[in-house]
Amino acid sequence: MNKKYHSLSGRYFAALSRRLKGGARGPAGLAVKCGEEAVAFGLDTLDLARIHEQSLQALAPVRCSAAELRKIRRLASQFFSRP
């Protein structure tokens, strides 16, 4: 499981990064694919939430405006909750 977790974590990080760089037009289908992989690997929602939080912390700039941080959080939230 650990190997699968880290493998998915890397792909999730890359997908979230692309989404944040692309804004609302970023590739939304990647979120669905990551979620499907998580289910196939037997991960639960908390595992995926942990991957999401770790990725977001690594991607969020240390110094940015409040408006920029709100935008990042909004896009990341949309990515995570993608139906």
Backbone torsions as a table, in degrees:
resi	resn	phi	psi	omega
1	MET	NA	-39.3	-177.1
2	ASN	-59.2	-41.9	179.3
3	LYS	-64.3	-43.0	179.0
4	LYS	-65.4	-40.4	179.1
5	TYR	-60.2	-47.9	-178.6
6	HIS	-68.7	-35.4	177.4
7	SER	-64.1	-47.6	178.2
8	LEU	-65.5	-38.1	179.8
9	SER	-58.7	-42.5	178.3
10	GLY	-65.3	-42.4	178.6
11	ARG	-68.2	-38.3	178.7
12	TYR	-63.9	-44.4	178.5
13	PHE	-57.1	-47.2	-179.5
14	ALA	-63.8	-41.6	-179.0
15	ALA	-67.0	-43.6	178.7
16	LEU	-65.2	-39.1	177.0
17	SER	-59.4	-45.0	178.1
18	ARG	-62.6	-39.6	179.5
19	ARG	-64.3	-44.2	-178.7
20	LEU	-67.9	-36.0	178.3
21	LYS	-72.8	-33.6	-178.1
22	GLY	-87.9	-8.1	-178.8
23	GLY	65.5	-148.3	-177.0
24	ALA	-63.5	-20.6	-179.8
25	ARG	-93.4	3.1	179.6
26	GLY	-62.6	164.4	-175.3
27	PRO	-67.5	102.8	-177.1
28	ALA	-75.7	-30.3	-177.7
29	GLY	-62.9	-20.7	179.2
30	LEU	-66.4	-33.6	178.7
31	ALA	-63.6	-43.7	179.8
32	VAL	-63.2	-43.0	180.0
33	LYS	-62.3	-42.8	178.3
34	CYS	-62.9	-41.4	177.8
35	GLY	-63.3	-41.0	178.1
36	GLU	-64.9	-39.7	177.3
37	GLU	-64.3	-40.8	179.4
38	ALA	-59.7	-44.5	178.6
39	VAL	-63.7	-43.8	-179.7
40	ALA	-62.4	-32.9	179.5
41	PHE	-82.3	-6.1	-179.8
42	GLY	84.6	17.2	177.9
43	LEU	-81.3	152.1	178.1
44	ASP	-104.5	-178.7	-176.0
45	THR	-60.7	-38.3	-180.0
46	LEU	-66.3	-36.2	176.2
47	ASP	-61.7	-46.0	-179.6
48	LEU	-67.6	-37.0	176.8
49	ALA	-63.9	-37.5	177.8
50	ARG	-64.9	-44.8	177.1
51	ILE	-60.1	-43.5	179.9
52	HIS	-60.6	-48.6	-177.6
53	GLU	-63.3	-43.5	179.2
54	GLN	-63.6	-41.3	179.2
55	SER	-65.6	-44.6	-178.9
56	LEU	-63.2	-42.0	178.8
57	GLN	-62.1	-38.4	-179.7
58	ALA	-72.5	-29.4	-175.7
59	LEU	-90.5	-25.9	-177.0
60	ALA	-71.2	129.4	178.1
61	PRO	-62.2	144.3	179.9
62	VAL	-66.0	-42.7	-179.8
63	ARG	-116.3	110.3	174.4
64	CYS	-152.0	163.9	-179.0
65	SER	-71.9	162.2	177.6
66	ALA	-60.8	-38.3	179.2
67	ALA	-64.7	-42.0	178.5
68	GLU	-63.8	-42.7	178.9
69	LEU	-63.7	-40.1	176.8
70	ARG	-62.2	-41.8	178.7
71	LYS	-62.6	-45.0	179.2
72	ILE	-61.0	-45.8	-179.5
73	ARG	-64.7	-39.0	178.8
74	ARG	-63.4	-47.9	-179.9
75	LEU	-64.2	-40.5	179.4
76	ALA	-66.3	-39.0	177.6
77	SER	-63.6	-43.0	177.4
78	GLN	-62.6	-40.0	179.3
79	PHE	-62.5	-46.5	-177.3
80	PHE	-67.0	-39.1	-173.8
81	SER	-94.4	12.8	-178.8
82	ARG	-56.3	124.3	180.0
83	PRO	-73.6	NA	NA
